[in-house]
């Protein structure tokens, strides 16, 4: 049986809710009431409460303040908020605090009962998965390096984790088609347990993490073992296994995890390999230098500064490569490292969003034979990553993030700052200032960049006429399109396409300029 607490400054509403709800049938033994947030806190301190139903607008401590306190001190309490105000800001703030539902007054008894039942069902379910969550949380903190050595040692006997193997490595499993990875992951885990101690956890439905421990781990042999399981199980070709670096001692596991993430990004965006080890990528040679620089790219104040830092990094590493293949690998690894570093600080839910964005914008990296040809590609990748990174970490305001999404979704149509501001009821001058301050470019400049980047993709990958491409990316005037294209790339669209065709032919002959 559960206990519930109802908080509302109107006594009649408290009484009506008490009378209208079949509490015992729902499994609730005791219902407490309070008419303000302060009294509610006293009851929360004195009794075990499982369900909180609270009004938002109350004198003194309002419902949102009460909820923030509950989330900080009593995170397992299920919360339903009530309000006579249908304002979006209230709902948005409430949702960020993890509520079960947000109901508007006058209340529907049926809706309230359904919300209570759903809340209690979720509470019951959570009790069954608490142990699994505890296990996964410890493993996740271990591989990310966010747990102290003392706490890890203390927890390991309960979770049966061995911290005294000589070698460790992390494998990331990913499937892009949103199919359940668990059956394949289970088969792989069973097979690998013949040679290794294996711990597993789910990152989300599309990504699973395996931690391997053994007296000795050979990454290349491990890749062959994984590939054998994939082949035997007829695994879908969109499944990728990225094997992180083999490290000595459990304290360095976060490094293997970081390397596995870089390897996964490399495989997803630039490689056709299904199973790939960190040691097989160019990153293993450039990682020490690039990792120290990539954070500077993401921490740049503007897109322009980020691009400048990226070009400096590429220039510094370019002398490591002597063939067109190595230049291709170098650029790919820089891109993968940038993405992986961004993901370290992004909310988990943006994993698929980031990859979808970059896969669409960058695609498989074209193998350009000239160093300078990579700059355009690098600008696109850094711009997309930087903008998404800063929008998710709060460095870009919600309204600018909305403007960026608006441009990307509507660039092929008529797009202007005036139209956007009219649609969202925003002052155009203020948005223009904010957009330039936060992104480093003016609104119209960014629209033009997005259009030209899409035009370049069409020029490279289609046989469409230039006039058709111009119209498709949002230019009504072909002459103006050519002028803008030349301003961004230094050459005309026709010359750009011609160069790409020539570069492709040169590459096929195996030459390097």
Secondary structure, 3 states (H helix, E strand, C coil): CEEEEEECCCHHHHHHHHHHCCHHHHCEEEEEEECCHHHHHHHHHHCCCCEEEEECCCCCCCHHHHHHHHHHHCCCCEEEEEECCCCHHHHHHHHHCCCCEEEECCCCHHHHHHHHHHHHHHHHHHHHHHHHHHHHHHHHHHHHCCCCHHHHHHHHHHHCCCCCCCEEEEEEEEECCCCCCHHHHHHHHHHHCCCCEEEEEEEECCEEEEEEEECCCCHHHHHHHHHHHHHHCCCCCCEEEEECCCEECHHHHHHHHHHHHHHHHHHHHHCCCCEEEHHHCCHHHHHHHHHHHHHHHHCCCCHHHHHHHHHHHHHHHHCCCCCHHHHHHHHHHHHHHHHHHHHHCCCHHHHHHHHHHHHHHHCCCCCCCCHHHHHHHHHHHHHHHHHHHHHHCCCCCHHHHHHHHHHHHHCCCCCCHHHHHHHHCCCHHHHHHHHHHHHCCCHHHHHHHHHHHHHHHHHHHCCCCHHHHHHHCCCCCHHHHHHHHHHHHCCCHHHHHHHHHHHHHHHHCCCCC
